[in-house]
């Protein structure tokens, strides 16, 4: 590993940041039993983006559940490319993706406590040391300045979390629309079909949403609300009876 981060994440999720050029599929195959019971995401930088490879070791992901595990492996890395210089934010996106997969029933709910290996502990210890030294410097500079800096950092972190959540939710919505389009192409497109009407409205609303998502200063809370509402509609369409 070129660099990494160690945190206690109460999810069945493993995210590894590897050196550029790493054989991600081979790394995944080499995990052995270490990642049993988890959904793993291998990442390495490739220019301005990440090369990514997902591998599911979750319970029930055997040959009979290939389709479900394939979807999980493809979606877990959605949205991380915007954070190649911020691995912690990329990790947050993967966590949001995981939670959305739980909500849609693609992966089982439940927690798994992960104990990092010694190198990760050392990285974590270095990070803690840096935080302590930074806090001491702020204290010496004055409590008022420290409070101001902390508040600004919290606002910045909250904004980054909100952007990451919106990116992940939008990626899941796009994938759901792709899945619904397959059914739409196979079924009757009669105006009387409730599924067809609902699908066309969903696509129209998603298309209208795209310019706002690409704005320089998007209204993230409002856009997140719209995306979540469209996600609810897409899930309802996915479970609608077939004609």
N, C-alpha and C positions, 0 to 999 in steps of 0.2 A: 504494500500500500504506500502511496505517496503521501497521503494525509487522510485523516479520518476524525470522527467525533464519537464520543461515548456518552450515551444517555440511557437512563432507565425508561424505556417506552413500554407502557402497559398494553401492548398489542402483539399479535402474532406476526410481527413484521421485522425483517432484517434488511437493512440498506447498507451496501458496501461501496465506498468510493475508492476506485482502483487507479493504477497508473495508466496513462494513455497507451493504447496498443495492446492492452491485456485481452487475452482470450476469455471473454465474458462467459460464453457457454461452457468452456472447459472449467472455469472457476466454479460455476454453478454445479457442474457435475462432480467436482472435487470436494464439495461441502460434506459429503457423506452423511452421517447421522447428526452432525452438529446443528443443522437447520431443520431437523424434523419438527413438524407441527407449526411451521411458519410459511409465510409468503416472502420470498427473497427477491430483492432488486439489486442487480449488479450495475454499477455506473462507472464509466471512465470518460474523461473529457475528449472530445473530438472537434477541434476548432472552437467555434462559439457555442457548440451544442454538447450534449451528452450522448454517447453510445450507451444503450441500455439493454438489459436482458433480464427478464423475469423468470423465476422458477418457483413453482408452487410445491411445497411439501406439507400442505394442510391435510388434515384428516379427510378421507374420502376422495382425494384427488388421485384415483387410480385410473386404469384404462377406461373404466365405465363412465368416468366423469371428465373425460378429456376436454369436452367443449367448455365446461365451466372453468376448469383450471386455465385453459388457453385464454379466455376472456380476462380472467384475473391477472394473468401474466402480462397481457397486452396493456391493460388499463392502469396498472399500479404506477407506471412511470410517466403517465400523461402530465404535461405541464411543467416538468422539471427543467426543461431546456432553458427557460428564462433565468435560471439561477446557477449557472456554471461557476460564477465567482463567489457564490454564497451557499456553501454546502448545507448549512443549517436550514436555510429557507427551502432548499430542494428536499431535505428530509421532511419538513413540515408539509410540503405538497404531497409527498408519498403517504404521509400519515392521513391527510385529508382524503386522498384517493382510497386508502384502505377502509376508512370509516364509511365512505360512500358505497364501497363494495359490500360492506357488512349490511348497510341499509337496504341494498337491492337484493340481498340473499346470495350473492356470488361467493362470499367467503363466510365461514361460521363465526359467530360472535364468541367472545371469550378472551381472556387475557393470558399472556405468557410472560413471565419474568425472565429477562435475559441478563446473564452475568458476563460482562465483557472480559476478554482475555487481558493478560498483563500489559501488552503494548497499549491497548485502549485505556487501561487504567492510568498509564503514564501520561497519555495525551490529556485525559480528563484532569489529572493532578496539575499538569502545566496550565490548563485553562483556569482551574480554580485559583492557582497562585496568581495568575494575571489579573483575575477579578479582584482578589484581595488587595493586591498592590494598587490597582486602579481605585478601589474604594478608599484606601488610605490616603492617596493623593488628593482625592476629592474632599475628604474630611479636612485635611490640612488647608485646603484652599477655602474652606468655609462651608458650613452646613447649608446655607442658603443656595450657594452655587451648586452643591451636590443635589439638593432637591430639584433645582431647575433642570440640571442635566438628566437626572433620573426620569423626571416627568417627560422631557423631550424624547428620551430613549424609549420609554414605554409607549408614547404615541407613535413613534416610528416603527417599533416592533408590532404594535397593533395594526398599523396600516399595512405592513408587510404581510402579516398573517391574513388580513382580509383580502389582499390581492391574491395571495396563494390559494385561499379557499375559493375565490371566484374563478381562478384559472382552472382549478381541479374540477369544480362543479360544471363549468362550461365544457370541459373535455368529456366528462361523463355524459352530459346532455347530447353532445355531438355524436358520440358512439351509440347512444340509444336511438337517435334519429336514423342513423345508418342501419341499425338493426330493424327498425320499424319500416324503413324503405324497402327492405327485402320482402317483408310481408305485404306491403302495399303493392309492390310490383306483381305479386302472385295472385292477389285477391281481386275481386271485381272493383272497379273504380266508379261505380254508380254513385250519383249524387245522393241516393237514398241510403248509402252505406254510412252508418255512424262512424265506423273506424276511418273510412276514407275522408270524411269531412273533418274529423278531429285531427287526422294526420296532416291534412293540408293547412289547417289553421295553425298547427304547431310549427310547421316548416316556415309559414309566412311570418309568424311571430319571432322565430329564431333568426330569420333573415333580417328582419327589422332591428333586431338587437345588435347585430354585428357592428354597425357604425359606432354605436355607443361604447362597445367594448374596446374599439380601437382609438377612442378619443384620448387626447393628451392628459386630461384630468377627469377620468370617469367617476361617476357617483357610485362608488363600490357597494355601499349598503343597498342602494336601490336596485342596482344591477343584480346583486346576489339574490335579492328577493324575487326578481323576475325570473332568474335562472331556476331557482328552487321551485317556483310555481310551475314552470314548464317541465321540470323534472317530474313533478307529481302527475302532470297530465300525460307525460310520456309513459310513466309506469302504469297508469290506468289504461292507456291504449294497449300496452304490451299484454295486459291480462284480459283484454276485451274478448268475448267469444268470437270465434272465427265463423264466417258465413259459409 
